[in-house]
């Protein structure tokens, strides 16, 4: 089974019966193998690490982190084993930062990225190193892969999600995002590799961690836990989160006969309003305008990062925000525009009223109409008043100014006018 925990990728050997099939994880590493020095023949990668005094301390970290069984399995693996500068307290995150699936000899082209178990991607260096760290002994061959000895640990840089996980002052943001985490079977990447004695398929089964708030293909904020895309992100501290919550929550009051349901909906919608414009694909600093991953256009992006602290990440840039400098009208409380010619959300009684859609052309008496289209509302008879009802979506709790733009009542003859009328109500 492969389990990707946030940005980590880990395949483990398991067996399970599901959907009438028996799933087992295994891999024929020899398909990826390239010959290396004969050192360590007959030993697994784990055994090779343990028997060498230079890599034995790292082997101990591997065992403590729970990766010993993986390195002793038949799966194809490459270990970039640091021989100095070890942080024995770093744990599984650092260990996974030095192990890759498949066999990656030192002859691997420098343009080829090597994905580690934690999802981070590194390359071999032109001067014989890896990820900026010198290799002191390359291509030690084991039965299930290779070991490259490094002078020191590969420097670890948090990705955006790891910054959120690691910083206690971001607990509110982390708690909200984390509640959407789930583990899913990845059918597309699970490969049928055999048939068991009862005729059932045997799979190299893949499971992935998935967060729909971040990764939904339509509504997701962005895959900030992965290393294959770059983002810029605002990280509101707990104080900034609370300030924003108190400012936004009153606008998301809802009614439900069950008060607890109403409170829950208000809370969820408020928190969604806080996070929906935190992530940007383009640089914020120095830009004239930026668009969030949910489609909000910010015309003064410098204001977003005023007073923030910049944090570099392995998949982008983060800004630690003591205050969330949202322009409400550009983010969670945008003006609502309804185009009259759109049929969705428009109703009328066709026994009393006729509605015709008109388009603006080069010969039209009017110009500058939004969408180059408008509707003409006509009573069925002289004894009726024409009536059209428009739904206004996404209304928040509060007071609104409502503006309606009318074209002149007559577009023919001496009474025609090119000045639209504006009706205002509160």
DAZIVEN-V380937 format. One record per residue. RES is the residue in one small letter. SS is DSSP state (H for helix, E for strand, - for the rest). PHI is phi in whole degrees, 0 to 359 (999 if undefined). PSI is psi as a letter, one per 40 degrees, with the letter a starting at -180 (none if undefined). Layout:
res:RES ss:SS phi:PHI psi:PSI
res:RES ss:SS phi:PHI psi:PSI
//
This chain:
res:x ss:- phi:999 psi:h
res:x ss:E phi:257 psi:h
res:x ss:E phi:236 psi:h
res:x ss:E phi:260 psi:h
res:x ss:- phi:265 psi:h
res:x ss:- phi:56 psi:b
res:x ss:- phi:268 psi:e
res:x ss:- phi:266 psi:i
res:x ss:- phi:233 psi:h
res:x ss:E phi:216 psi:h
res:x ss:E phi:255 psi:h
res:x ss:- phi:236 psi:i
res:x ss:- phi:278 psi:h
res:x ss:- phi:219 psi:i
res:x ss:E phi:228 psi:h
res:x ss:E phi:208 psi:i
res:x ss:E phi:253 psi:h
res:x ss:E phi:206 psi:i
res:x ss:- phi:51 psi:f
res:x ss:- phi:77 psi:e
res:x ss:E phi:240 psi:i
res:x ss:E phi:258 psi:h
res:x ss:E phi:256 psi:h
res:x ss:E phi:227 psi:i
res:x ss:- phi:257 psi:h
res:x ss:- phi:203 psi:i
res:x ss:- phi:207 psi:h
res:x ss:- phi:267 psi:g
res:x ss:H phi:293 psi:e
res:x ss:H phi:295 psi:e
res:x ss:H phi:297 psi:d
res:x ss:H phi:251 psi:e
res:x ss:- phi:278 psi:i
res:x ss:- phi:235 psi:i
res:x ss:- phi:297 psi:h
res:x ss:- phi:232 psi:a
res:x ss:E phi:305 psi:i
res:x ss:- phi:289 psi:e
res:x ss:- phi:308 psi:h
res:x ss:- phi:88 psi:e
res:x ss:- phi:300 psi:h
res:x ss:- phi:89 psi:e
res:x ss:- phi:245 psi:i
res:x ss:- phi:282 psi:i
res:x ss:H phi:303 psi:d
res:x ss:H phi:297 psi:d
res:x ss:H phi:295 psi:d
res:x ss:H phi:297 psi:d
res:x ss:H phi:294 psi:d
res:x ss:H phi:289 psi:d
res:x ss:H phi:278 psi:e
res:x ss:- phi:262 psi:h
res:x ss:- phi:297 psi:d
res:x ss:- phi:288 psi:d
res:x ss:- phi:251 psi:e
res:x ss:H phi:301 psi:d
res:x ss:H phi:299 psi:d
res:x ss:H phi:291 psi:d
res:x ss:H phi:301 psi:d
res:x ss:H phi:295 psi:d
res:x ss:H phi:296 psi:d
res:x ss:H phi:300 psi:d
res:x ss:H phi:294 psi:d
res:x ss:H phi:295 psi:d
res:x ss:H phi:278 psi:e
res:x ss:- phi:90 psi:e
res:x ss:- phi:256 psi:e
res:x ss:H phi:298 psi:d
res:x ss:H phi:297 psi:d
res:x ss:H phi:298 psi:d
res:x ss:H phi:288 psi:e
res:x ss:- phi:262 psi:e
res:x ss:- phi:275 psi:a
res:x ss:- phi:273 psi:e
res:x ss:- phi:288 psi:i
res:x ss:- phi:283 psi:h
res:x ss:E phi:219 psi:i
res:x ss:E phi:233 psi:h
res:x ss:E phi:247 psi:h
res:x ss:E phi:258 psi:g
res:x ss:E phi:267 psi:h
res:x ss:E phi:289 psi:i
res:x ss:- phi:252 psi:e
res:x ss:- phi:208 psi:i
res:x ss:- phi:65 psi:f
res:x ss:- phi:285 psi:h
res:x ss:- phi:257 psi:g
res:x ss:- phi:295 psi:e
res:x ss:- phi:266 psi:e
res:x ss:- phi:291 psi:d
res:x ss:- phi:78 psi:a
res:x ss:H phi:299 psi:d
res:x ss:H phi:298 psi:d
res:x ss:H phi:289 psi:d
res:x ss:H phi:300 psi:d
res:x ss:H phi:296 psi:d
res:x ss:- phi:284 psi:e
res:x ss:- phi:237 psi:e
res:x ss:E phi:233 psi:h
res:x ss:E phi:232 psi:i
res:x ss:E phi:281 psi:i
res:x ss:- phi:74 psi:i
res:x ss:- phi:259 psi:h
res:x ss:- phi:239 psi:g
res:x ss:- phi:289 psi:i
res:x ss:- phi:294 psi:e
res:x ss:- phi:278 psi:e
res:x ss:- phi:301 psi:h
res:x ss:- phi:305 psi:i
res:x ss:- phi:292 psi:e
res:x ss:- phi:276 psi:e
res:x ss:- phi:266 psi:h
res:x ss:- phi:279 psi:h
res:x ss:E phi:253 psi:h
res:x ss:E phi:272 psi:h
res:x ss:E phi:275 psi:i
res:x ss:- phi:299 psi:d
res:x ss:- phi:271 psi:e
res:x ss:- phi:92 psi:e
res:x ss:- phi:288 psi:i
res:x ss:E phi:242 psi:h
res:x ss:E phi:234 psi:i
res:x ss:- phi:227 psi:i
res:x ss:E phi:288 psi:i
res:x ss:- phi:266 psi:i
res:x ss:- phi:295 psi:d
res:x ss:- phi:267 psi:e
res:x ss:- phi:90 psi:e
res:x ss:E phi:254 psi:a
res:x ss:E phi:217 psi:h
res:x ss:- phi:55 psi:f
res:x ss:- phi:79 psi:e
res:x ss:E phi:245 psi:h
res:x ss:E phi:298 psi:h
res:x ss:E phi:269 psi:h
res:x ss:E phi:267 psi:d
res:x ss:E phi:208 psi:h
res:x ss:E phi:253 psi:i
res:x ss:E phi:59 psi:f
res:x ss:E phi:286 psi:h
res:x ss:E phi:269 psi:h
res:x ss:E phi:236 psi:i
res:x ss:- phi:295 psi:d
res:x ss:- phi:240 psi:f
res:x ss:E phi:154 psi:a
res:x ss:E phi:229 psi:i
res:x ss:E phi:235 psi:h
res:x ss:E phi:247 psi:h
res:x ss:E phi:272 psi:h
res:x ss:E phi:252 psi:i
res:x ss:- phi:295 psi:d
res:x ss:- phi:206 psi:i
res:x ss:- phi:294 psi:i
res:x ss:- phi:290 psi:h
res:x ss:- phi:304 psi:h
res:x ss:- phi:261 psi:h
res:x ss:- phi:241 psi:h
res:x ss:- phi:297 psi:i
res:x ss:- phi:274 psi:i
res:x ss:H phi:301 psi:d
res:x ss:H phi:291 psi:d
res:x ss:H phi:293 psi:d
res:x ss:H phi:301 psi:d
res:x ss:H phi:295 psi:d
res:x ss:H phi:294 psi:d
res:x ss:H phi:276 psi:d
res:x ss:- phi:263 psi:h
res:x ss:H phi:298 psi:d
res:x ss:H phi:285 psi:e
res:x ss:H phi:250 psi:f
res:x ss:H phi:296 psi:d
res:x ss:H phi:295 psi:d
res:x ss:H phi:297 psi:d
res:x ss:H phi:296 psi:d
res:x ss:H phi:299 psi:d
res:x ss:H phi:291 psi:d
res:x ss:H phi:294 psi:d
res:x ss:H phi:297 psi:d
res:x ss:- phi:293 psi:e
res:x ss:- phi:264 psi:e
res:x ss:E phi:290 psi:i
res:x ss:E phi:207 psi:i
res:x ss:E phi:246 psi:h
res:x ss:E phi:233 psi:i
res:x ss:E phi:286 psi:h
res:x ss:- phi:262 psi:g
res:x ss:- phi:293 psi:d
res:x ss:- phi:295 psi:d
res:x ss:- phi:259 psi:e
res:x ss:- phi:276 psi:h
res:x ss:E phi:247 psi:h
res:x ss:E phi:286 psi:h
res:x ss:E phi:243 psi:e
res:x ss:E phi:193 psi:i
res:x ss:E phi:234 psi:h
res:x ss:- phi:280 psi:a
res:x ss:- phi:296 psi:e
res:x ss:- phi:260 psi:e
res:x ss:- phi:80 psi:e
res:x ss:- phi:268 psi:i
res:x ss:E phi:291 psi:i
res:x ss:E phi:251 psi:h
res:x ss:E phi:246 psi:i
res:x ss:E phi:275 psi:g
res:x ss:- phi:271 psi:i
res:x ss:E phi:241 psi:h
res:x ss:E phi:241 psi:i
res:x ss:E phi:231 psi:i
res:x ss:E phi:279 psi:h
res:x ss:E phi:224 psi:h
res:x ss:E phi:234 psi:h
res:x ss:H phi:292 psi:d
res:x ss:H phi:297 psi:d
res:x ss:H phi:269 psi:d
res:x ss:H phi:247 psi:e
res:x ss:- phi:304 psi:h
res:x ss:- phi:298 psi:d
res:x ss:- phi:255 psi:d
res:x ss:- phi:253 psi:e
res:x ss:- phi:294 psi:i
res:x ss:- phi:286 psi:d
res:x ss:- phi:141 psi:i
res:x ss:- phi:278 psi:g
res:x ss:- phi:286 psi:e
res:x ss:- phi:267 psi:e
res:x ss:- phi:257 psi:i
res:x ss:- phi:256 psi:e
res:x ss:- phi:263 psi:e
res:x ss:- phi:221 psi:i
res:x ss:- phi:244 psi:h
res:x ss:E phi:223 psi:i
res:x ss:E phi:247 psi:h
res:x ss:E phi:219 psi:h
res:x ss:E phi:272 psi:h
res:x ss:E phi:241 psi:g
res:x ss:E phi:289 psi:h
res:x ss:- phi:293 psi:i
res:x ss:H phi:300 psi:d
res:x ss:H phi:295 psi:d
res:x ss:H phi:296 psi:d
res:x ss:H phi:299 psi:d
res:x ss:H phi:295 psi:d
res:x ss:H phi:299 psi:d
res:x ss:H phi:295 psi:d
res:x ss:H phi:299 psi:d
res:x ss:H phi:294 psi:d
res:x ss:H phi:284 psi:d
res:x ss:H phi:271 psi:d
res:x ss:H phi:307 psi:d
res:x ss:H phi:302 psi:d
res:x ss:H phi:281 psi:e
res:x ss:H phi:248 psi:f
res:x ss:- phi:297 psi:h
res:x ss:- phi:229 psi:i
res:x ss:- phi:253 psi:h
res:x ss:- phi:208 psi:i
res:x ss:- phi:301 psi:d
res:x ss:- phi:268 psi:h
res:x ss:H phi:299 psi:d
res:x ss:H phi:295 psi:d
res:x ss:H phi:295 psi:d
res:x ss:H phi:299 psi:d
res:x ss:H phi:296 psi:d
res:x ss:H phi:294 psi:d
res:x ss:H phi:295 psi:d
res:x ss:H phi:298 psi:d
res:x ss:H phi:297 psi:d
res:x ss:H phi:297 psi:d
res:x ss:H phi:293 psi:d
res:x ss:H phi:294 psi:d
res:x ss:H phi:294 psi:d
res:x ss:H phi:296 psi:d
res:x ss:H phi:297 psi:d
res:x ss:H phi:291 psi:d
res:x ss:H phi:270 psi:e
res:x ss:- phi:295 psi:d
res:x ss:- phi:238 psi:f
res:x ss:- phi:272 psi:d
res:x ss:E phi:244 psi:h
res:x ss:E phi:224 psi:i
res:x ss:- phi:276 psi:d
res:x ss:- phi:256 psi:i
res:x ss:- phi:296 psi:h
res:x ss:- phi:273 psi:d
res:x ss:- phi:296 psi:h
res:x ss:- phi:82 psi:e
res:x ss:- phi:275 psi:i
res:x ss:- phi:284 psi:d
res:x ss:- phi:203 psi:i
res:x ss:E phi:222 psi:i
res:x ss:E phi:240 psi:h
res:x ss:E phi:290 psi:i
res:x ss:- phi:293 psi:e
res:x ss:- phi:262 psi:e
res:x ss:- phi:100 psi:e
res:x ss:- phi:280 psi:h
res:x ss:E phi:264 psi:h
res:x ss:E phi:254 psi:h
res:x ss:- phi:272 psi:e
res:x ss:- phi:230 psi:g
res:x ss:H phi:296 psi:d
res:x ss:H phi:301 psi:d
res:x ss:H phi:293 psi:d
res:x ss:H phi:298 psi:d
res:x ss:- phi:253 psi:e
res:x ss:- phi:294 psi:h
res:x ss:- phi:79 psi:e
res:x ss:- phi:267 psi:i
res:x ss:E phi:249 psi:h
res:x ss:E phi:281 psi:h
res:x ss:E phi:234 psi:h
res:x ss:E phi:285 psi:i
res:x ss:E phi:227 psi:i
res:x ss:- phi:291 psi:e
res:x ss:- phi:233 psi:f
res:x ss:E phi:144 psi:a
res:x ss:E phi:227 psi:h
res:x ss:E phi:244 psi:i
res:x ss:E phi:233 psi:h
res:x ss:E phi:283 psi:h
res:x ss:E phi:251 psi:h
res:x ss:- phi:288 psi:d
res:x ss:- phi:220 psi:h
res:x ss:- phi:271 psi:h
res:x ss:- phi:273 psi:f
res:x ss:- phi:285 psi:h
res:x ss:- phi:275 psi:h
res:x ss:H phi:305 psi:d
res:x ss:H phi:288 psi:e
res:x ss:H phi:257 psi:e
res:x ss:- phi:238 psi:c
res:x ss:- phi:276 psi:e
res:x ss:- phi:230 psi:f
res:x ss:- phi:290 psi:i
res:x ss:- phi:300 psi:i
res:x ss:- phi:259 psi:h
res:x ss:- phi:243 psi:h
res:x ss:- phi:241 psi:h
res:x ss:- phi:272 psi:h
res:x ss:- phi:299 psi:d
res:x ss:- phi:284 psi:e
res:x ss:- phi:284 psi:h
res:x ss:- phi:286 psi:d
res:x ss:- phi:295 psi:h
res:x ss:- phi:83 psi:e
res:x ss:E phi:238 psi:h
res:x ss:E phi:227 psi:i
res:x ss:- phi:198 psi:i
res:x ss:- phi:272 psi:h
res:x ss:- phi:284 psi:e
res:x ss:- phi:272 psi:e
res:x ss:- phi:243 psi:d
res:x ss:E phi:223 psi:i
res:x ss:E phi:247 psi:h
res:x ss:E phi:236 psi:h
res:x ss:E phi:240 psi:h
res:x ss:E phi:270 psi:h
res:x ss:E phi:241 psi:i
res:x ss:E phi:246 psi:i
res:x ss:- phi:274 psi:h
res:x ss:- phi:238 psi:i
res:x ss:- phi:297 psi:d
res:x ss:- phi:265 psi:e
res:x ss:- phi:292 psi:i
res:x ss:- phi:280 psi:e
res:x ss:- phi:240 psi:i
res:x ss:- phi:210 psi:i
res:x ss:- phi:76 psi:e
res:x ss:- phi:283 psi:h
res:x ss:H phi:303 psi:h
res:x ss:H phi:72 psi:e
res:x ss:H phi:55 psi:f
res:x ss:E phi:206 psi:i
res:x ss:E phi:205 psi:i
res:x ss:E phi:245 psi:i
res:x ss:E phi:250 psi:h
res:x ss:E phi:253 psi:h
res:x ss:E phi:230 psi:h
res:x ss:E phi:289 psi:i
res:x ss:- phi:295 psi:d
res:x ss:- phi:217 psi:i
res:x ss:- phi:290 psi:e
res:x ss:- phi:263 psi:e
res:x ss:- phi:239 psi:i
res:x ss:- phi:257 psi:h
res:x ss:- phi:291 psi:h
res:x ss:- phi:222 psi:h
res:x ss:- phi:230 psi:h
res:x ss:E phi:248 psi:h
res:x ss:E phi:245 psi:h
res:x ss:- phi:281 psi:h
res:x ss:- phi:250 psi:h
res:x ss:- phi:277 psi:i
res:x ss:- phi:58 psi:f
res:x ss:- phi:285 psi:h
res:x ss:- phi:259 psi:i
res:x ss:- phi:290 psi:h
res:x ss:- phi:147 psi:a
res:x ss:- phi:255 psi:h
res:x ss:- phi:239 psi:i
res:x ss:- phi:267 psi:h
res:x ss:E phi:250 psi:h
res:x ss:E phi:244 psi:h
res:x ss:E phi:240 psi:h
res:x ss:E phi:256 psi:h
res:x ss:E phi:248 psi:i
res:x ss:- phi:276 psi:i
res:x ss:- phi:302 psi:i
res:x ss:- phi:293 psi:d
res:x ss:- phi:233 psi:h
res:x ss:- phi:250 psi:e
res:x ss:- phi:229 psi:i
res:x ss:- phi:82 psi:a
res:x ss:- phi:291 psi:e
res:x ss:- phi:268 psi:e
res:x ss:- phi:295 psi:i
res:x ss:- phi:218 psi:i
res:x ss:- phi:259 psi:e
res:x ss:- phi:260 psi:h
res:x ss:- phi:288 psi:i
res:x ss:E phi:262 psi:i
res:x ss:E phi:238 psi:h
res:x ss:E phi:251 psi:h
res:x ss:E phi:238 psi:h
res:x ss:E phi:224 psi:i
res:x ss:- phi:233 psi:none
//
